[in-house]
């Protein structure tokens, strides 16, 4: 197949065809990357604005700016009985296209300012997240406490600047760290304690600058030391911005010469992609936990028999081309659905069944464009809508780009498959030239920040800084400073956005390359391209090398 948008060739396997037949939909006409972008532009995670709730008039944090055409409610108002989603219902008009009518409903009906789980406490600055407590700037994360500037975290506490991790405590600037405590600057770490600058390590304690180690302690750049010598070397570094940046460069150079594993999958069988955990038969998928028989999945947990989904996924099956679907079955082309069955082209639905083209409904059934029908009427009109969409070629496609509520660079599409402004506009996406943030408001130059965290005064939380990379202004919160002091790490010289982008680069792209194992020459699939200069080993060779 050739993508109708970007003209890139892509493959539809016999298994793919079987799934599409099971879901009674045509095969996709867009390649996997274009399909991801088309969905992801409906998911703005990190671009947050201050605005007024259109119902209670309080100042709120929102993923929609004040200039949006939508009515936006705070969480308390949105989930209250002060408005009725059925009041915005429209009768289906067979003389007009379905997406034209759905667009009118989308524009009229109120939107939730952010996607936050009902049990979150004191965590206003979060999005697509839930059951968090005392968290700040946290995204796609659940069940955390005192977590800051992080994404993809679960059951973590007293942690900041991390990406994708479970059950960690007092960790900093880390990626894919699990079941660990007091890890600073760690990538792909499991069951480790009290360590700095680790890559691909398991079961290590008191290690610094180490790569590919298993169950070691008191190692410094893979060299075994006595406890006394190890403590002396580490004591000379920690807390100092200058010394830690020197060690960061040394660690990058040291690690580059050592083998890289073909992927970071754990306890997974017959999976392609990266960062699978406890999954089986999942293909071209990334950051999937406990998935089974899924393809083109991203950031999902416990999903089964599904294709092309982003986020959530818990205990869901037979979902297609959707975002944040949980505890649901037979969901096609939807955004944020819980405890529902048999929905098509719906958004923000809870406890619903047999609906098409609806938004903001709870415990609804047999509804079209937020209007309820009898079951017979619904079945008849649903068939009529499908036939009409087949005639105009829109059936089986995700929502048109023009209906997307966010600009391309506001959404998480920009994080994982970025486009330039010109490329995005050429593909029909919107672009925001006024993303939130300021420049030129700094009150203290970076060089005036004390090098040693022990010397940083409390008053630094009153200052404004300019990021050393992009120049955008940022501040240090009181909670943040307390964590830096506790973990003996220096105050950052870059804003959260640039720190997050650096973690994405370390994470690697969500695209697969076929290369030869540097040890045995077997052909493997990896996110590391052949021209990277890295020694990439297949699973068997890597396991033998680090045993």
N, C-alpha and C positions, 0 to 999 in steps of 0.2 A: 504494500500500500504506500501511497505518497500523500503526505499531509497536505490538506487543502489550504492550510494557512502559511506554513513555512517551507513547503515543498521537500521536506526531509523524508526519506524512505523509512518505513517502520513495518514491523512484522505482526501479523495476527495469526496466532497458532491455532491448531485444532482445538486445544483446550479452551482458548479464548472464545472461539466460535461456539463451543458447547455452552459456555456460561452465558453468552449473549442470547442464545436460543432459549435457555432456561429462564432468563429474565424477559423474554419476548421483546427484544430490542434489536435494532440493526447494529452492525459492527461500527466502531467509531471511524470518523473521517479525519480526525486530528491525531497527530503523534502524541506519545505520552507526555512530552514536555509541554506542548501547547495545551493539552488537556489539563495538566497541573496548573498552568498559568490561568486558564479560563476559570477554574474553580477558586484558586488562591486569591484572586482579586476581590473575592467576596469575604476574605478573612483579613481584616486589619487587626493586627495584634499589638504592635508597639507604638503606633502613631496616635498619641492621645492629646486631647484638647480640653481646655476649660471652657465651659459654656453654661447656659442656664437651662434647667429642666423646664420643658414647655408646659408642665402641669402644675407643679408646686413652686416653681420659680426659684428654687435653690441653685446655687452654683455647684456644678457637678463635673466629674471627669468623664469624658466621652470619646469614643472613637469617631464621632461625627463632629465636624467643626460647626460653629455657629452659622456659617453660610450655607450649610447643607439644605437641600429642599425638603428634607424630612422633618416631621415632628418627632422630637426625641424626649424620652422620659427617663428619669432616674430609676434605679432598680426598684425602690419602694413603690413608686407610682406605677411602673410598668406591670408589676406583679400584684397590683391591687384591683379592687372592684370599681375603681373610679372611671373606668372606661370599658367599653364592650367591643371586642373585635368583630362580632356579628354586625354591629352598626355600620361597619364599612363595607358590608357585603355588596356584591354586584351580581346581577343576573347574567349568565353567559349569553353572549350575542354571537350566533353562528355566522353572521355576516362580517365579523371582524376577526383578526388573527388572535390566537390565544395569548401570545406574548404581549401584544399591544394592550390587551385588557389586564393582564397580570401586572404590567408596568404601571398602569393607572392605580391599581390596588397598592402596589409597593410605595408609590409616591404619597398616597393619602394616609395609610395606616401608621400609627406611631411605632417608633423603633426603641429598643432598649439601648441605653447609652453605652453599655459595655456588656460583655457576656461573662457574668460572674455567678458562681454557684451560690445558692441561697444561704449556705452555712458559713460563708466567709466573714471574718471579724476584723475590723480596723485594717482593711486592705483595699482601699479605694483605687490605688494605682496598680491595678492588675487587669488582665483581659483574657478571655477564653481560658478562664481558670476558675477554681472553686475550692471550697473547704480549706481555705488558707487563713492564717491568723497572723496579724502584725507583719504583713509582707508589703514590699514596696517595689514597684517596677518588675512585676513577675508575670510571666506569660506562659500559656499552655502548661500549667502546673497545678498540682492538687495536693492537699493534705500536708501543707508545709507550715512552719512557724519561724518567724524571724528570718525570712529569705528575702534577698534583694537582688536586683539587676540580673535576673536569671530567666531561663526558658527551659521547658521540658523536664521539670524537676518534680519528684514525688516523694513524700514522706521524708523531708529534709528539714533541718533547723540550723539556725545561727550560721548561715552560709550566704556568700555573696559572689556574684560574677561567675556563674556556672551555667553550663549547657548540658542537658540530658544526663540526669542522674537519679538514683533511687537510694533512699536510706543513707544519707550522709549528714555529717555534723561538722561544723567549723571547717568548711572547705572554701577555698578561694581560687578564683581564676582557673577553673578546671573544666574538663570536657569528658563525658562518658565515664564518670566516676561513680561506683556503686558500693554500698555496704562498707563505707570507709569513714574515717574521722581524722581531722586535722591534716588534710592534704592541701598543699599550696602549689599551684602550677602543675596540675596533673592531667594527663591525657590517657584514657583507656586503662583505668585503674580499678581493681577489685580487692576488697578485703585488706586494705592497707591502713597503716596508722602513722601519724607523726612524721610525715615525709614531705620533701620539697622537690619539685621538678622531676616528676616520674613520667615515663611513657611505656605503656604496655607492661605493667607490673601487676603481680598478684601476690597477696599474702606477705607483703613487705612491711617492716617497721623500722623507723629511724634510718631512712635512706635519702640521699640527696643526689640529684642529677643522674638518676639511674634509668636504664632502658632494658627491657626484656628480662627482668629478674623475677624469680619465683621463690617466695618464702625465704627472703634474706633479711638481715638487719645490719645496721652500722656499715653501710656501703656508701662511698662517696665517688660518684661517676664510675660506678661498677667496681670500685676497688674496695676490698674488705679492710676495715680498720678496727682498732680497739675502740671501746666506748669512749674513752678519754680523748683519743685523737679525733674521733668523729665529732664529739661535742665541741672541741676547740675549733675545728674548721667551720662548723655551722654557726657557732656563736659569732664568728668574725663577719658573717654575711647578713643574718636575719635582721629585719627592721630597717635596713639601709636601702634607699631607692637606688643609689649609684651601684652598690655592690650587687644587688639583686638583678639589675639590668645587665651587668657584666656576666653574671651567672646564666642569665637567660640566653645570651648570645653564645656562651660556651656550651650550654646544653643543646642548643639547636645544631651547632657544628658537630658535637659529639654524637648525637643521635642520628644524624644524617648518614653516618658511615655504617650503621648497624641495620640488620634486616628488619623489614616491615612485613607484617602479616597481611595476607591478601584481603582480609576483611576483619571486622570486629564483632562477628556473630558469636553468640554463646548458647550452648544447649539447644541448637537449632538443627533441623534436618531438611535437606533438599530445599535450600533457600538461596536466592540470589539477591544482591543488593548489599546493604550494610547496616550494622547496628541492629540485627535481629536478636531477640532474646526469647528462648523457649518457644520458638515458632516452627511450623512444619509446612512445607510446600507453599512457600510464599515467594513470589517472583518479582524482580525489579521493584523491590520495596525497601523502605528506609525507616529506621527507628520504629520497628514493629515489635511489640511485646505480646507473646502468647497468641500470635496469629496462626490461622490455619486455612490453607487453600485460598490465599488472597494474592492479588496481583496489583501492582501500581498503587500500593498503599504507603502512606506517609504519616508518621507520628500516631499510629493507632495502637490500641490495646485490646486484646481478647476478641478481635473480629474474626469472622468465619465466613468462607464462601462469598467473598466480596471483591469488587474491582474498583479501582480509581477513587479511593477515599482519602480524605485528609482529616486527621485529628479524631479524638475520642474513640469510638468503635466498640466500647465495652459491651460484651454480650450481645453483639449484633450480628446478623447474618443476612445474606442475600441483599446487600446494599450495593448501589452502583452510582458512580460519579457524584459523590456527595461529600459534605463537610460536617464534621462533628455530629455523628449519628451514634446514639447509645441506647442499649436495651431495646432494640427495634428490629423489625424484619421486613423484607421486601420494600425497601426504600429506594426510589430512583430520582436522581437530580434534585436533591434537597439540601438545605442548610440548617443546621442545628435542630435536631429532632431527638426527642427522648420518649421511650415507652410507647412507641407507635408502630402501626403496621399498614402496609399498602398505601404509601403516599407517593405522589408524583409532583415534582415542581412546587415544593412547599418550603416555607421558611419559618423557623422558630415555632415549632409545634411540640406539644406535650400531651401524651395520653390520647392520641388521635388515631383514627383508622379510616381508610377509604376516603381520601381527600386528594384533590388536585388543585393547584394554583391558589393555595391559602397561606396566610401568614398570621402569627400571633395567637393561634387557637389552642384551647385546652379542652380535652375530652370531647372533641367534635368528631362526627362521622358523616359520611356521605355528603361532603361539602365541596363546593366549587366556587372559587373566588370569594371565600368566606360566607357563602350562602348555603344553608342546609337544604337537602332534597330528600325525598323518599328514596329507598334503596333502588327501586326500579327506575325512577327518574335519573338517579345518579349514574347507574350502569349505562343507561341509554346515552346520556350526555357525555360521559367519559369516552365511550366508543366514538361518538361524533367528534369530540375534540381530537382524539388520536388520529382519526381518518383525515381530519382537516390539516393537522400538523404533518402528517405523512405527505399530503399533497404539496404543502409549501416547503417541505424539506427540513422542518425544524424538529420533528419527532426524533428522539434519540440523542439530541444535542443538549449540552448544558445551557443554562441561561445565556442569552446573547450578551456580548460585552457591554452594549449600551445600557443594559439594566443593572450593571454592577454598581454597588453603592460607594465604592472607593476608587481612587486613582491608583494606577499601577504601583507607583512608588510609595503609596501609603500602606500597601498590603504586603503580606508575607511572600507574595510572588517575587518581589524584588530581592528578598533574602536568598532564595534558593535557585531561581532561574532568572537572573536580572536581565533587563533590557535598558538600552539608552533611551532617553526621552524620544528621540527621533524614531527608534525602532518600535517603542510602545505606541506612539501615535499612529504609526503606519499600520499597526495591527488592530487599531480601533480602540485601544485603551485610552483612558484619560490620564493626565499627568498633573500633579500638584506642584506648583512653583513656590508655594508658601507653606512649607512644612513647619510645624511648631518649633520654636527655638529662637535664640537671639545670638548675636555676635556683637563685640565691642562694648559689652557691659561689665567686663572683668574689673575687679577691685584689687586684685593681688596678682602679680606676675608669678608664673610657675617656679621661677628660680628662687623666689622668696619662701617657698615651702621648705621647712626643715627636712634635711635628708633622712634623718632617723625618726621613725614613728614615735619613739619615746619623747622626742623634743617638740612634737606638734602640739600647740596649745588648743584648748577648748574653743577659743575664738575663731578658729579656722572655719567653723560651720557657718559663720556670718559672712564669709567672703564668697566672691564669684570668680571663677577661673575660666580661661580660654583653653580649649582642648589643643594639645600639642600637634594633633594630626589634622583636624578639620577647622579649628578655630572657633567652634561653637561653645557657648557658655555652659557651664555646669557648676553644681554646688556639691558640698559634702554634708550629708545629714548627720545629726547627732547619733542616731542608731548605727549608721555606717562607720563613723569614726570609732565608736566603741568596739565594733567587730575588728577593725584594722588593728587596734591596740591589742585586743585579745589574741589575735592570730599573728602578731608581730610582722605585719606587712605594711609597706609604705602607702601613703595617700596616692591615688592614681593621678597621672598627669594627662589622661585622656578621658573624654566623655563616654557615657554608657554606650552610645551608638557605635563608636569606633571600637570599643572593647568587645561588643557583641559581634561586630563584623570580623574581628580578628579570630574569635572563637569559631565562627562559621568557616573561615579559611582553614583553620586547624582541623576542623571536622572533615573537610573534603567535600567535593561536589557530589550531587546526587545523580551521577551518571556513571555507566559501567564501560570499562575498556577490556578487551581481550589482549592479554600479554602473556609472555612466557615466564614461568617461575625462574628466578635468578639462580636457583640451585639445581633443579632437575629438568628445567625447560618444558615442563607440562604447561599446557595452555590453561590459564585461569581467568576469571572475571573479577575485576577489582575497580575501585574508584580512582586508583593511582594510574595515570597515563604512562605509557612506555618511555616517553622522553623526559620523565621526571628526574632521572638520575638516581633514583632510589633502588635499593635491592629489595624486591618484593618476592616473598616466598609463598608457595602454596601452603595450605594448612599442615600437611604432613611434614614438609621440610622445616617449617617454622617451629612446630612442636618439638621436632628432634633437636633443633638448634638451641632452644631455650630450656630444654629439660634439665 
